[in-house]
Amino acid sequence: MSDRTTIGVGMVGYAFMGRVHSQAWRSVGAFFDLPVAPRMAVLAGRSKERTEAAAAQLGWADIETDWRELVKRDDVQIVDICTPGDSHAEIAIAALQAGKHVICEKPLANTVAEAEAMVAAAAAAQGKSMVAFNYRRVPAIALARRYVEEGRIGEIRHVRAQYLQDWIVDPEFPLVWRLQKDKAGSGALGDIGAHIVDAAQFITGQNLVGVSALTETFIKERPLATESAGLGATGSAARGEVTVDDAALFIGRMSGGAVASFEATRFANGRKNAMRIELNGSLGSLSFDFEAMNELWFSAGGGGFERILVTEPDHPYVGAWWPPGHGLGYEHTFTHEIKDFLEAVATGADPTPSFADGLRVQRVLEAVERSAADGSRYTNVED
């Protein structure tokens, strides 16, 4: 790494997403031949004690207790935002205006207005920016996109997408930030529904142009959280109101004419991280489930589905890792997105998905909420 330019990284947030992003920054240079070498310069968090402990565990050289100080630092060229959605816009805009490159967790923002401001800041900035939809970097999903681009399933007629979890099915699970609209923007819709919207648009190369939606909150009140870490928490005797959706279901139409259905819920008992997508076309079909993330199922010419083990060296990203048949995991998707982001920064290319792509997803989420609030009326996604 000594013969490559070093680029300093500052990360804001050290919980669930901060841990997986840290793993990616640590490992990316060991497996991919990069034009620049990332240096994990500084980690920002509100608690000095906890941030110091996280930095020591995760491999960061220094800490700040105010993200504004991180953004000012000369040893930081990339700002990685791993905070709840209510702070994305403020941090990203400040970092871009300071001349930094920015990678921001999804969804891009909590509102369309915030996302629009982020896109405007990105357009005016010298630095590069990307929204971190990591599932684009699952080798099987990238391979599905390749198959669509090659015309192997023909004209797409159906898009069917689900994201099923059960982590808050217990009514006594505490009221963490993901269940509060002012912090999270929305519930299952933004947290996991955003992923399947982006994945569907990425694989098909088409946009959702209109939706008809239902949302539901099954548990209206929960114990107030006293401590939380990742997706775990402890609660108190006091209770508070859940202000986001627990489940969102919507049908829609893609820009290429395909009809589509989407379901995002955190109340599917027994489903841990079942992020699924199936495409049916005039010549064949593709099917994927993240709970079997190294597999892509393909049907050609009306025959049954064939299982493709996506571990071959010529499959997307896989050649940098293990011998055929040795599968990858969740954390590798983040390493892949960091690899792509660093290459774009080094070469001056525009990384994808861009903030504009993130805004497009945000507009779909807003259309879903408007439709659900209006008796499931078919609602156009604004351009």
N, C-alpha and C positions, 0 to 999 in steps of 0.2 A: 504493500500500500504506500510505501514511501515515495514512489515515483508518480503518484497521482495527486492531483489537487485535493486538499482537504476542505470540506464544507461543514460549517458548524450548524448543529440542529438544536433548537430550543423547543421543548414540548410543554404544553399547558394541560395539566390534569394527569393523574397517576392511578386512577382506579381501573376498572375493567378494560376500557379501551386504551388507557395509558400503558397497561401491562402488555397488551398484545402489540401495540405500536413499538414499545421498547424492545420486545423480542425481535421485531422486524429490523429495527435499526441496528441491533447487535449482530444479526446473522446475515444480512443481505450481502455484505462484502466478502463473506467467506464462501458464498456459493455462486455469485454472479460476478463476471468480469466487468466492473463498473468504470466509467470515465472519471468519477470523483469518489473520494473516500469520505463517508459521513463520520463526523465526530459528535458524540452525544454530549454537547457542551453544558446544557443547563435545563433543569426541570423546575416548573413553577407550580406551586400549590399554596393554598391559604394558610395552612398550619405549618409553621417552621419545623416542628418536631416530626410530623408525619411526612412532610416533603423530604426532609433529610433521610429518614428511614427508607422511603421509597427510592430515592436517588441511589443510596448505597446498595439496595437490593437489585435495582433494575439496570444500573450501570451508567448513571449520569454523573458528570464531573462536578457540577455545582448546582445550587438552587437559588430560586427567587421566591418570595412570598407575594409578589405583585407581578402579574403578567405584563404590565406596562414597562417594568424594569427589564424584563426579558426581551421585549421587543426593541428596546433601545440599545441592547448590547452589540458591540462590534464583532464579537466572536460568534454571533448567531446570524446565519444567512437564510435558514429555513425555519419557519414557525409551524409546528404541528399542533393542531387544536383538537384536544380530546376531552372537552368539557360538555356539560349539558347544553342543549340547543339554545337556551336563552342568552348565552354569551358568545355564540359563534360570530354573529355579525360584528359586534364591537371589536373583538380581538382580530378577526380577519381583516377588517377595513383598516385598523390601526397598523397592522403588520404590513399590509400592502402599501400603505402610504409611507411607511418607513423604508420601503425598498426591499422588503423581504419576499422570499418565495413562501407560499402558504399551502399546506395540505390540511383539510378540515374534515372532521368526521361528519357522517350523514345523520339525519337529513341536513341539508345545507343550513337551514335556518328554521325558525318557528313559524314564520309568516312569509307570504309572497313578497310583501314590502321589504322585509329584511333581506331576502334573497336577491331581490332586484338591486338593492343598494350594494350588496356584495359583488354582484356581476358588474355593476358600474365601476366599482373600485378596482376590480380585476382588469377591466378593459383599459383603465387609465394608468395602470401600474406597469413598471418595468419588470417586476418579479412574476414568476409563473404561479399558477394556482390550480388546485385539483380538489374535488370532493371525493371522499374515501368510500366509495361503494365497493367493498372488498370482494363481493361475490363475483364481480366481473373477472376476477383473477383466479377463480376455481378452474383448473385445467379442463374439466369436463364442460363447463359453461362456455369457456373460450372455444373449445372444440365444436360445441353446438353452433356457435355463431359462425364458425368457419364452414360448417356443413350448409347452413342457410345461405351464406354468401356464394357457395359453390352451386347452389340450386338443387341440392340433393333431396329436399322435400318438396320442391316445386312452389307453387303459389300457396302462401299461408292462409288457412281458412279459420282455424281455431287457435286461440291462445288460452291456456288454462293454468292459473298460477295460485299457489297456496303458500302461506307461511304459518305453521302450526306449532305452538308452544303450550306449556302448561305451568309455567313457573309462578303464576299468581293465582292458581285455581283455589288455593286455601284462602277462605274469607278472612282469616286472621293474619295473613301476610301483611306486613306494615305498609304504611302510606309513604313509599319512597318517592324520589323526585320524578321518576318515570310515570307516576300516576297523578302528577300535578300539571295542569295545562300551562300555567305561567312559566314553568321550567322546561317542560318537554314538548310543548306545542300541541301534541295529540298523543294518543295512547298506542295501541297496537298498530293503528294506521301509519303513524310516522316512524315508530320504532322498527317495525318489521315489514309493514306494508310498503314502505318506501323502497325496500330492497327488491321486492318482487316487481314493483312497477319499473324500477331501473333495469332489472334483469330482463324483463320482457321486452323493453324498448331496445336494450343492447343486443340481445340475440336476434330479434327480428329485423332490426334496423328501421323500425317504424315507431311512431309516437301514438300514445293514447289521445284521441281527439274528443271523446265524450264519455260520460259515465252515468250510471243510475245506481244509487247506493243506499245501504242500510248500515247504521252503527248501533252498538248496544253497550251499555255498562251494566254488568251483571251484579257487581258488588258496589253499592253506593257509598259505603263508609268503611274505613279500615283503622286499625290502631296507628297512632302517630309513631313514626320511626324515631328511635333513639340513636341507633347506630346502623350504618349500612356500608357494605363493601361488595363491589361487583353486583351480582344479582341476589345477594343475601342481605338480610336485615333483621334487627330486633325491634320490638315495639313496646309501647307503654300502655297504660290503662286508658288514657285519653284517646279519642277517636277524631278523625277528620274526614272531609268529603273527598271522594274520588272525582276528579274533574275532567277525566279523559275517557275515551272509549276503551272497552275491553276487547271488542271485536269489530271488524269492519268487513263488509261484503259488498262487492260492486261488480256490475257487468259494464262492458264498454265496447267501443269500436276503435280499431287501430287505423292509422292513416292509410295503410294499404288495403283496407277493406275487411280485414279479418275481424271476427267477433271474439270477445275476450271476457273471461271471468276471473275474479280475484277474491281471495279470502285471507284475512290476517286476523289471527286470534291468539291470545295467551291463555285460553281456557280449553284447550284440546287435551283432555286427560290422556296421559301416556305418550304424547308427542313432545319430544324435547327440543328439537331444532329441525323440524321437517319443512325445509324450504324447497318447494317442488315447482317444477314448470314442465308443461307438455305443449308441444306444437303439433298440430295436424295440418298437413299440406296436401296438395293435389297429387304428389308423387310419393309421400311417405310421412313419417312422424318421428319426433324426438321426445325423450322423456328423461327427467333428471330429478333426483331427490338428494338433498344435502346430507341426510342421515346415511347415505351410501355415496359419499362425495367423489369417490374415485371411479364411479360407473356412469356411463351414458348409454341409454337404450335407444336403438335406432331401428325403425321399420321402413323397408323400401318396397315399393310396388305392391302394397297390399298384403305382404307376408307378415308373419309374426315378428315380435320385437327381438332384436339381437343385442346381447349385452357386450358393450365395449369397455374393457378395463383400461382406463385412461392413465396408463403409467409407462407408455412407450417414449423413447427419446425424442420422437418427432411430434409428440403432442405438446400443446402450448405449455411453456415453463418447465416441463418435466425433465428435460435433458440436463438441467443443472443439479438434479437431486440424486435419486437412488436407482438401482437396477430395476428393470421391468418387474411389475408385480409387487413392488414395495411402495405402499400407498402414502400419500401425503395427508396432512391434517388441516384443521381450521387456521392455525397460525401461519401456514405457508401462504395463504391468500394475502395476508398483510405484507409479507416479505416480497411477494410479487408486485404489489402496488407500489411499495417503496422503491423497488428496482426500476419500475417504469417511470416513476416520478423523478428519480435522480437522473436517469438517462435524458429525460426531456429537459430538465434544468440545465444539464451539462451541454446539450446540443442546441439549445434554444428552441426546441420544438414545443408545441402546445400540448400539455398533458391532457389525458382524458380519464374519467369523465371531468369535464370542465365545470366551473361554477355555473355556466349557462345550462349545462345538462342537469345540474342540481336544481336550478330554478325551474326547469321543465317538470321535474318530479314534484317539486313543491306546488306547482300549479295544478297537477293532477290531484294531490292531496287536498288542496283547497276546494277543487270541484267536487270531490267525494263528500267533504263536509257540507258544502252548500246543497248538494243533492239530498243527502240524508236529512238535513234540516227542512227540506221542502217536499217531504212526502215521497222521496225517491224519484223526483222528477229528473228526466234525462237532462244533463247539464254539460254544456260544451266546456272543454278545457281551453282556457284563454291562451292566446299566443303571446 
